[in-house]
Every structure is written in structure tokens, then in C-alpha cells.
Amino acid sequence: MANLPPSLSIGAASFAAPSPPPPSPGASSSSSLAAAAAAAAPGAAKDRKMASAEQLVLDLCDPELRENALLDLSKKREIFQDLAPLLWHSYGTIAALLQEIVSIYPSLSPPTLSPGASNRVCNALALLQCVASHSDTRIPFLNAHIPLYLYPFLNTTSKTRPFEYLRLTSLGVIGALVKVDDSEVIGFLLQTEIIPLCLRTMEMGSELSKTVATFIVQKILLDDVGLRYICATAERFFAVASVLSQMVQALADQPSPRLLKHIIRCYLRLSENSRACTALNSCLPNALKDGTLNNFLQDDHVTRRWLQQLLHNMTMAGMGGAPHGGLDHIMGISKDPCFPSGSAMATAVASQVAGSAPAGSDRGVRSSGVQGSNNISFSNKSWVGATLAWESKAARPRHVNKVLCMSVQQASESKVAVKPLDLESAKEPPLNTYKPKEPYTATIVSVERIVGPKAPGETCHIVIDHGGNVPYWEGQSYGIIPPGENPKKPGAPHNVRLYSIASTRYGDSFDGRTTSLCVRRAVYYDPETGKEDPSKNGVCSNFLCNSKPGDKVKVTGPSGKIMLLPEEDPNATHIMIATGTGVAPFRGYLRRMFMEDVPKYRFGGLAWLFLGVANTDSLLYDEEFTSYLKQYPDNFRYDKALSREQKNKNGGKMYVQDKIEEYSDEIFKLLDGGAHIYFCGLKGMMPGIQDTLKKVAEQRGESWEQKLSQLKKNKQWHVEVY
């Protein structure tokens, strides 16, 4: 106990009874002693309890006494004040609890866990739940990554009582974490496999464990970062929606009002995301729309109101404000035959749902086996439950079987509705809304590696929530101020680093509240030793790539006008040449052209993207660009230069300038016709490109200097290199 903080010191002096007050004049000695004893009684009782707690905690470190200590502490944990800090700060105690957990791992598969062993480890988990719920120990508990020790328990499938108790108590630990609204807790959980493990329990657990697991998912959804994370890809959304739908169907046979309450609250929260709300029109269970579950909600006015709001949100998303047919049954309103039925509405809305395609796995959820049985549609893409897993990679072709960006959305012929449309009303682009001295504090939504294992280096797609407070246009940049002190200016913050924005003004969520950056982690390797030197790594890129959902980031800008997409002629030709992360602004252009339904901008011209990277694993947003090629073959061309896999006509490595030379005649004709040409990437790309263009111009009998001057004069030439 020597390492307890002073506030929890439990030395002998702490347990000494308080000294009795001096007797008042005239009072008898016996009455004075009686009064003193009565006054001291509550304190003495409290001290005895703490002494008992101290001894039991000490007993946890004795293998022979541990089982009884676990049982007593788990039973009496509610009466021991500050038991959580006592457990956390006592030498060897947490290690003893973890030892109990790990000791039964071999009994999980094959499932041979005995009731006695299950009860013992459940008592240890109850103490960890105590630690997880206490305000002083919650964050240290997370920082130690202790919830990860529960993975094997939550991943079991045996329905025998020992395993069910084990899952339920493990869920109780996670439930204790989320019970108090704390974005740091949610940010941590989003980096783990807790969501897919909860979905597994929601599919096959007991009624009580299903309820606790659904409560955990509900609390994650109620956090803004959690909602955006789950709705960021079709796979995540439908992994959750499919399991919720299965549970609703099961409730028709085995009613559980408390479970239904949490399910409806999850659906209601999903409906607060515009794209998810639109998708719900085609996959919300009919039982929630046709009154099948009415009887279970008769006495629960709160849940009835949630369901009413859910159906109203879906109506607003799908029918522009017309009442939903299912609302009549649920709320007891007379039915109007003019209103469409729920199934008819789902059919009507299905054709309007946003385009989205699977975005691969991420590090937090790649191994779960959540499965479903529904064949549900999200923007004309079919997601068959037989293979529906939380971002499963098993069925993917080899060339896309890599960690992909969670926010990569593929286009479909039905474009995505965006909002707010007043982002189109500004006549001039926003510039420097926030300056370095007073940056805006935004929130990280997600950080996803978007290159494969054979890529030289790591590139991340980073989604940032700016709450609609830092609007921007396609082609602009954000400034990022990494935390810490500028080494060249002690006491001053780091300098601003500029990053081209990789999304449209509406962001990857299409609601104008987020921006996306494409960031390559800058790592320095000592040329002599060949080892990484962290002291020379890029400060800002590593800060961004290491960020977690919920982390704060200081943002300046937006800045830049040279790379703005000229929209006065929607039928113009745009030739885009990028190396590596220089593709960022072009991703924004292409999403605006081919993915988003922007009433004021209907692109009918030609967009031609040249992308130069090292190899196939280094391609950025390739699935997204390939989908445009399939959907809009007359309006989009896509050429890749893979320097380590392809050869140019001379047998050397294929660089982007070689691709330009390959199509030089066509490119020059397009430029002569008024096409815009854009360059974005490392500065080193430009000399080779300029030399190639000059050589081609000379072969055509033209002066490249004069041609370049004319292109700049006509505002056809756009360059942003770094």
C-alpha cells in the first residue's frame, strides 16, 4: 500500500478514532463519554470498513486467499468508498486481477469452462468494472488498454451458463466505461474491436447480454464522433443496421420491452445522420413501421416518442415532409389513404439513396465475424448478409485486399444529396477564416491507412469535424498547427503546415461539417545506420497519422485560390496530374463532378486524371476513381504511372511525365481548345514534366515558353507543389 496517493493514505493514523471533545462545564463525566462515543461511532464504522477493504485488497496478492477476497470484495464493493482507487494504486492488485482473466483463456476454446472458474473470474471482472466506473481511475484504466483483455470472453459463442455470465460481466465493464458521457472513452473504443464484439453478442447472446451490448452501441452512437464513425461507410452502417433489424424481428416472438427501447434509440440516433436516415427508408424493419410491436410500447411513453421521431426523420429525408404511413399505427393517428405505405416509401426512396461502396477494413475492427441474413440495399449496392462482416476483407480481390480508407465512397448513377446548399451561395471562396494566432479547434473523426502493405511508406485519410465553422471550396488547403513547442522558437507554437483538402465543401459525410486530408507520414531514416530517427520525423504528419477519434486539432485557413475548380463552364475539360498525396484536391473535384447532386453544378465535360505512385499498393482512392470510370466513361479518364511496376517506352521506370508524353498530342489539342491543366504533388515532379512538355512542343514546332505564357494568361495553368 506504500504507493497510494496521499488522499488515500490508509496508515494506522488514518484509522485512529477521533479524540473526544472536552467535557462541557457542569456535565457529568459519564454523559460526556457517552456523547463522545456516539459522535465517534460513524467514523469508527467507516474506518473498520476501510480496514476490511485494505485487508481484502492485500489478500488478492496471495494466491491462497485470493478466491475468498474476490468473492467478498465483489459482494461488498458498493459499500467500500474509494475501492476503485484503492485497487488501482495498490501494488500488484491489477496484475492479480489480470492473472485471473488470462488463466481461463485455455478453457475458452474448446469450451471447457467450469461454473466455479467462471464465477471466480466474474468476481475479478466485477472489480475491474468498479475501476472502470470511477472518475479517478477510468482514464488510467483505458490508457493501460485493459478492455483488450476482454476480447476472448466477448468472442465466445457457447450459450452455456458459465460463458453467458462471462460475456455479461465483461459487457458490464464496457458498460461502466460508457455510462458517463466522455468523448475520450468513445475515442478509445473506436480504436478497438468493441463495436463488432458487441454486435456479435447482440446476435447470439441472452436477452440480458443483448440489452447491455445494445446499450453500449447506443452510447457510442450518441457521441458525435461515434455516430460519424459508424455512418462513414456502408459496411459499418449496415453491419449495425442488419443486427438491429434481426433483433427487432426476433422480438416479435420473444418480446423484451427494455431491449426494444435501446434498439429504437439506436435507430433514432442513426436517423440523425442524413445519409443513414435516407438508407433507413429501405432497411428499417416493417415491425417498427406497421405497429407489430405496439403492445410492448403502450406504457413506455418515452420510447413511443422516440419511435415517432424516428419515423418523422425518415419521412423528412425521403418524402420532403409527408407523414409516414407507419406513424398512424404507432401513435394512434387515423390513417390517411393519400400517404404511402412504409414499403412503398422504401421503394420510392431506394432510388435516391447515396452512392457508397465498401471501404475495406481498418485496424480496429478487422477480425470480427458479425453476420446477418438480410439482403439490403444502400445506394443501389447489394449487401447480402451471408457475407456481411464488419469491414470484412475475405471476399475481396487480391489487389484491393488491403487496408482502405473508411471514407472512400464510390459513386453510383444515383448521386448523393448534399447539404446545406447555402454553401453554394458565396460569390468568393472563403479565405483565412481562422489565422495562426487564433486557430479553430476541430475534432478528429477518423484516421485510416489507405495504402497496402507493399507501399513504401504510410499514407492516411484523416477526417476532421469542423462543425461547419471552417467552410472551404474544392482545391483549397487547411493549415494544421501540431501540438507542442517550436524547437527554433522556445515558448512559441509550431509553424502552420498546409495540407490540400481531399474532400468537397460538403465533406465525406455530405453535410458540410467535415473535411478530409490525405497525409503521408514523414519518417526519417539515418543514411548510415538505415534506422529510423524519430527526432527528425515530420512533426505534423506523425501527429495527424497518430491521432485517434475524438482528439483535438488546431486548424487555420482555408487558404489558396490557384487550384480552385473553375465552374463557370460545366462542360470544360480538366486535366489533373498528381504524384502521391497530390491527388487530394483532385479527389474533391471528382466527388463534386460525379458523386454529389449539386443543383447549381452539373458537370458534362471531361475530367482526365494522371496519378503517379510507386506501385499498386500505393494507389490512393483507386476504387473510388475506378468506379467513376465505369459509371461515366464519356466524362472521365484515369491513367496510372507505377514507377516500380511499369516500364516507359525506353525501358526505364514509368513516371507521370512518361504518361503525359504518351498522350501528348491529345493533351496539347485539349489545351488548345481551352482545357485546364492542374499539377499537384512534390516539387520534384515539375522539372521532369516541364522538360517533357517542352520536348513535345518543339516536336510540334511550337515554343513552349510562349505556349506556357498563354496558358497562364488564360488561367488554364494551375500548379500547387510542395
N, C-alpha and C positions, 0 to 999 in steps of 0.2 A: 504493500500500500504506500510505499515511500514516494511514488511518483504521482500521487494525487495532487491536483491543484490546491492552493490554499483554501479556496472556498469550500472544498470538500474534505478538508483535513479531518481525520477521524482518530486522532490520537487520544490518549487517556483523558487529557484535559477537556476534550470536546464532550465527553460523556459524564463529566462530573456534574452532580446535581447543583443547581444554583444555591447560593448561600441564602439562608432565611433572613428576612428583614428584621431589624432590631425591634424588640417589643415596644409597643406604644406605652406612654405613661399610664399607669393605672390598670393596665391589662394584666391578667394573670399569666403566669409563665406557661401553664398548660394550654390556655386558649391561644396564646401566641404560637406555640409549637404546632397546634392543630391547624391554624390558619396557614402557617408556613408550609406544612406538609401538603395541604390541599393545593396551594399555589404551585408547588413543585411537581405535583403528580403528572400533569400532561407532559411536561418537558422530560420527566424521567421515563415515561412510557415511550415517547418518541426516541429517546436515546437507546432504550432497550431494543426497539425495532431496528435502529440503525446498527446496533451492535450485532444483532442477529443477522442482518443483511451482510455486514462485513465478514462474519464468520462463514456464512454460506458461500460468499464470493471466494474467500480463501479456499474453501473446500473444493471448488471447481478445479483447482490445480492439482488436487490429489486424486489420482485415478480410482482409488478405493472408495473415496467419499463422493465422487462427482455425481453419480446417478441420483443419490438422495438429494444432493444440493440442487441439481437441475430441477427435480420434481418440486422441492419446497420453494425455490425462487420463482418458478413459473406459476405456481399457485398464488404466491403472495406478492407478485411483482407490482400489483396495484396499490398495495399498502406501504411499500418501501419508497419513500420520497427520494428522488435523485438516484434511483437504482441505475439508470442508464449511464450517467457519468461515472458512477462507481464501477460498473462493469467495464466501461471503455478505458478508463485510466488505470485500472488495476493490472499489475504486471502479470502477463501470461494468460489472462482470463479470456480474451477474444481468441487467442490461439487455441485454447482448450475447447471453446465452442466450435471453432472451425474443424478441429480434430474430430469432434463428434460427427460433424457433417460428412467429412471426407471418408470416415471409417465405414460408412454404409454404401459407398459408391459400388463396391463389388456386388452388392446384393440387389442392385437395380436391374441388371441385365446379365443372365436371365433373372426374372423377378422372383427372388427368394427371401425378400424382406419379411422378417417376423413381426408380429404385433408389438412385442416388447422392444425390439430395436427401433421400430417406427415411433413408439411413444417417447422413447428416450431422445431421439433426435428432434422430435417435435417440441419437446421441452427446451432444447437448445435453441431452436428456431424462435420460440416464444420470447426468449431473452434477446435475441437479435432484433425481433420486432420492437421490443422496448427501446433498444438503442436507436433503431431507425426512426422512431416516432418522436424522440426528444430533440428539442430545438438546438441544444448544445452539442449533440453528437451526430445529428443527421448528416451534415456535410462531411465531417471526417469519415463517417461510415461509407459514404459514396466515394470519397477520394481513395479509400482503401479497396474499392471495387468488390466489396463483399457480396453484393447481389449476384455476381457472376458465379458464386459457389452454388447458387440455387438452380442453375440451368439443368443439371441432370435430373433433379426432382421434378421440375416443371415439364421435362421432356418425356416423362414416363407415360405409359399407356395402360398399364394394368388398372383394372377397376376394383381390385380388392380393397378392403378397408384400410390396411396399412398404407397402401400407396395413395389412396384418396386423402387420408389425413395428412400425409406428407405434402402432397400438392397444395392442399388447402392452407396449411400452415405457412408454406413457402409464399403463397399468394398474399397471406396476411402481412408478411414482411414488406412486400412491394406496396401493398395497400396502405401500410403505415407511412411509407415514404410519400405517396401522392395525396394522402388525406389533407395535408396542409398545402395550399397553393404555393408552389415555389418553382419558378422557371428553371432554376439550377438543377432541381431534381428531374424535371422533364427533359432538359437538355442532356442529362446523363443517360436517362432511359432510352432516348432516341439513338444513342450510340451503342446500345446493347441489343440483345435478341428478346427483350421482354415482350414487345408487342406480338411477334409471331408465336411466342410461347403462350401468351395469354389467349391468342386465337385458337391455338391447339386445345387448350383447356375448355374454351367456350364451345368447341365442337364435341368433346367427348367426356367432359367432367360431370360430376354430380351437380344437382341443382344449386347447391350452395357454392361450390367452387366456380361454377359458371357465373354466378352472381358476382363473386369477388373479382374474377377476371374481367368481366364486363365493366365493373366499376373502375378498374384500373385503366382500361381503354377509354372509358368516358372521361376520366380526369386528364388523360393525355390529350384528348380531343378538345377539352375545354381550355387548354392553354393554346394561345395563338400560334406559337411555334409548332406545337404538336399537330394542330389542325392543318397547317400548311404542309408539314412533312408528310402526313398521311395522304393528303389530296394532291401531292406533287406529281404522282404518276398513276396511270390507270391500274397498274398491278397492285400498288399499295391500296388504292381506294377500293378496288374490287375484292382484294383479299379480306378487308374488313367488312365490306358490304355483303359479301357472299356468306360469311359466317353469321352475321346478324340475321340475314334472311333465313338461313337454316334454323336458327334458334326460334324465330317467330313461327315458322311452320311447325316446329316441334311443340310449341306452347299450345297449339290447338288441341293436342292430345294430352299433354301434361302441363296444365296451367301453373304459372308461378307469377303472381302479380308483382312481386319485388324484382324478379328478373326482367319482366316486361318493362317495368319502369326504367331501368338502366338502359335497355335496348332502345326505347323510344328517345331517351335523352341523347344517346349516341347519334341516332338518325337526325334528330333536330339540330345537333351541332354540325353534322356533315352538311345539312341543308344551308348552313350559313356561309358555306363556300360556294361561289356562283357556279363553277363547273361541276362540282359534286352534286349540287342541287339539281342541275339540269339532268345529270346522269341518273339521279334517283327516280326521275319520272319513268325510267324504263326498267328499274330493278327493285323498286320498293315492293315488298310483299303485299299481295292483294288483301291479306288478312288485316293489314293496318289501314286499308282504304275502304273495305266493304263492310266493316262493322262486325267481323267474325269474333273479335276479341272484346266486344262491348261489355260483356258481363263482368270481365275482370277489372274494368276501369270505373264501374259505377260509383264506388265510394272514394275514388282517388282523383280528386278534382285537379290536383297539380299535374298529374300525368295526362289527364284528359286535355288540359290546356296545352301541354307540350305537343300532344298529337295534333291538336287543332292548328298550332303554329307551324308544325312540320308540313302539314298538307297545304296550308296557306303559302308557305315559302315555295313549295313545289309549283303551286298554281301560278304564282307570280313569275317564276322562272320559265314555265312552259307555255302559259296561256295569256301572259300580259295582264293578269289581274282577275281573270274569270274564276269564280268559285269552283272548287274541286268536288266532283261527284261523291267521293268517299266521305267528305265532311258532313254530309246530310245524316248518314247513319251514326257517325261517331258522336256528333253534337246534338242530335235530335232535331235537326232542322228539316222542314218539309222539302221534298225533292223537287227540283225544277227540271223538267224534261229537256230544257234547252241546254243544260250543262252536260258535257261529255262524261262518259264513264271513265273510271280510272284506267282501264285497259286501253280505251280509245285514246286517252290523253297520252299514255306512254308511247303508243304508236305514233301519234302526231309529233311528239317531242323528239322521238328517237332520231328522226332525220335532221334535227337541229343540233344534236349533241356535238361537242367539240372533238376535233381530231386528236387522238393521242395513241401512242404505241408503247409497248414495253420498253423500259429503260434499263433493263439489266439489274444486276444485284449490287448491293452496297455492302460495305464491310460489317454493318451492324446486324443484318438480317439474312445472311446468305444461306443458312443451312436449315431453316425451318421447313417443316413439311405440311403446312396448312393446306388443306384440300377442301374442295367443295363439289357440289353436284349441279349447280345451275349453269345454264348457258345464257349468259347475259351480255348485253352489247354496250359498248362505250364508243361513241363516235364511229359507228359502222365497223368496229373491230370486234371480232367474236372472242370471248374469253370463256373457254369451256372448262368447267370445274374439274374435270378429270385430271387436268394437269395444272390447275391453278395453284400456285405456291407463292409464298411471299417473295417476290422478285427471283423466282427460280431461273436457273441457267441451264438446267439439264437438257431441255429440248432445243437449245439454240444452236445454229450452225457454228462451226469452229471459229470462223473469222469474226463473229460477234460475241463469242463466249468469253467475255472479259468484263471487268467492272466498268459500267457505263454510267453516264450522268443521270441522276434521278429526275432532272428537269428537262431532259431531251424529249420533246414532244414531236411526233411525226404528224404530217398534215394528212388530211383526207379531203375528199371533194366537198364535204360539208365543213365550211370554215368555222372558226371559233368566234363566238360573240365576245366582244371586249367592252370594258367599261373602266372609268367614266369617259364618255365620249367628249366631254369638255376638254380633254387633253388634246383634242384636235383643233380647238378654237384659237389657240395662241398664234399670232402672226409671226413672232420671232421666237427662236429657241431660248429656253431658259439658260442663263449663264451665271455661274458663280453665286448661286443662291446661298451657299454656305462657304465661308472662307476659312483658311487655316487657323486663324486666331479664334474663330467661333465655329467649329465644325458641328455637324449634326451627328448625334449618337444613334446609330441604327443597330439592328439585331441580326445576327446570323441565323438563317433559316436552315441551311444545309450546306455541307461541303462533301463533294463527291469526286472521287478519282474517275477520270473519263478516258484513260488510256490503258492499253493492255500490258501484260507483264513483260513483253519484249520491247516496249518503248524505252528509249534512252532518256530517263528522267520521268518525273511525275507531273501531270497536269490535272488541275482540279476545276470543277464547275462549282461556283460559290453563289448561292442565292442569298440576297440581303433584303431584309424587310425595312423599308424606309417610311412605311406608313402613309405613303402618298405625299410626304413632305419635301421630297427632293426630286421633283419631276425632271425628265430629261427627254431628249429626242434620240432617235437611232443615229449612231455614228459619233455620239459624244463620249466623254470619259468621266469617270469618278476619280477623285483623289482619296487616297486612304492614308491615314496617319497611324502607323503602328504604335502600340503602347511602349512605354519606356523612354529613356533619355537619349538625346542625340550625343554620341560619343565625341563629336567635334565641337559641340556647344553644351558643356555641362550645365544642367538645370533647364535646358530647353527641350521641347519635344522633338521627335524625329521629323525629318522633312517629309513633305507630301509625296507619295508615289502615285502616278497616274496609271489607270487601267482602262482600256477600251471596254465599253459596256457591251455585253453579249446577248442582250435581250431588246425587245421593242419597248416603247414607253409604257406598255401595259404589263411588262414583266412576264415571267414564266407562269404566273397564276392568272394572267389576263385581267387583273383588277386594278392595275396602276399602283400597286403598293410595294412591289419588289423590283429589284434589279439583279442582274446576273453578271458575274465576272468570270473570265477564263484565265486562270493563273497557273503559270509553270513555276514549280518550286525551284528556287535558285540555290544550288548546292555547290560548294567549292571543294575541289579535291587538290591536295598538295601534289604538284607535279613530280616531286622527288619520291615521296612515300606512296603516292597513289591513294592515300587515305583521306576521308572527309575531314575538313577543318571547320567545325561548327561556328567558330568565332568569325569566319569570313562568309558564312552563308547569308543569303538575302534576308534581311530583317523582315520586310513586309510580306514577301511571298510566303515565307515559312510561317509567319503569324497567321495569314489567311488560310493556308493549307492545313494548319494545325487546329484551327478554330472548331468549335462544337456548336450545335444548335443552341441558341439562347445567349451565346457570347455577344458582347457589345463591340461595335467597331465605329471609329470616328471617320466620318465621310465629309469630303468637301466637293464643291462643284455644283452642277455639272460644268464641264468646260469643252471647248472645241467647236469650230464651225466648218473646218475644212472637209470633214468626212460626212457631213450631213447628206442625207439621201435627197436628191432633187426630185420633187414630186409634182412640179408644175406640168410635166408631160408624163402621164401614167403609161404611155406606150414607148418610153425611151428604152435604150439599151444600156445595160450596166455591166461592165467587165470588171470583175473583182479578183485581185491577185494577192494571195496571202501565204505567209510561211508560219507554221506553228500557231501560237495563240493570236497571231494577227488576224485569224479568221473571225475573231469576236464580233467586230462591227458588222461583218457580212452575215453572220447568223441573225442579227437583229433585222437587217434589210430583208432577208429571205423569209423570216417569220411574218413580217409585215406584208410582204408580197403574196405569200402562198398559204399562210396558216390562219391569219386573223381576218375577221369580217369587219373591215373598217369602211363605213359608208362613204367617207369622203376620199377614199383611195382604192381604186380598182385597177390593179396592175394588169396591163395587157401587152407589155413589151417583152424584152429578152433579158434574162439575168444569166451571166456566164461566170462561174466560179472556177478559178485555178487555185488549188491548195497543194503546197509543198511541205512534206514531212519526211521523216526518216524511213518509216516502214508502215505496214498495215496497222500494227498495234498503236501507232502514233496518230492515226487519223482522229480528228476531232469532229464530233457531231455527224459522223458519216451516215448513220442510219437515218438521221433527220434529212440530210441533203439527198440521199438516195430516194427517199420517199417522194420528195418534190419532183425528182427526175421521172418517177413513174406516174405521178399524178398530173404533171404539167410538162410533158415532153416538148411542147411547142414553145414554152416560155422559159425553160431552164436547161442549162448545160453545166456539166460538172466534170472537170478533168483533174486528175491527181498525179503529182510527181513524187514518187517514192525513191529517195536517193539511195537507199540501201537495198532496194529490191528490183529497180528498173534500170535499164541502160538507155542512154540517148543514142542518137543516130551514129555517133562516133565511137560508141562502145564504152563511154565513160558513165559516171553516175548521172541519173536523171534529176535535174533541178528544175525549179519552176520556170526559169528563163528558157530552158530547153523546150518545155511545153509551149511557151509563148512563141518561140521560133517555129515550132511545128505548125502552129496555126497563124503564123504571122500575116499571110496575105489576107485572111479573113478578118483578123483583128484590125489591120490597117484600113480595110474597107469600111468596117463598122465605125472606126474613129472618124473617117472622112464623112460618114453620114451623121455625125453628131453624138456618137456613143460616149458615155462617161467611163473613165477608167480609174480604178482605185488600187492603191498599194498599201498594205498594212503588214507589219512584221518587223524583224530585226533590221537595223540599218544596213547590215552587210548584204542584204538581198538586192539593194538598189544598184550598186555598180555593175553587177552581172546583168541585171535586167536592162539597164541603160545601154550597156555595150551591145546587147542583143538587138534592142530596138534600133540603135544607130546603124548596126550592120545591115539590118533588114531594110531600113530607109535608104541606105546607099545602094543596095541591090535594086531598089525600085527607082533609083535616080532622083531621090529626094534628099533634102538637107534636114537631118534630124533636129538640129538646133532651131531651124525655122519652124519645123512642124511642132516641136515641143512648145515653142513660144506661142504659137497659135492655139494649141490645146489649152494652155494656161489662160490665155486671153479669153477664150470661150468658156472658161470654167469647166472644162471637161477633164482636167487632170487633178487628181486628189491623192495626196501622199501623207501617210502618218506612220513613221517608223521610229524605233526606239533602240 
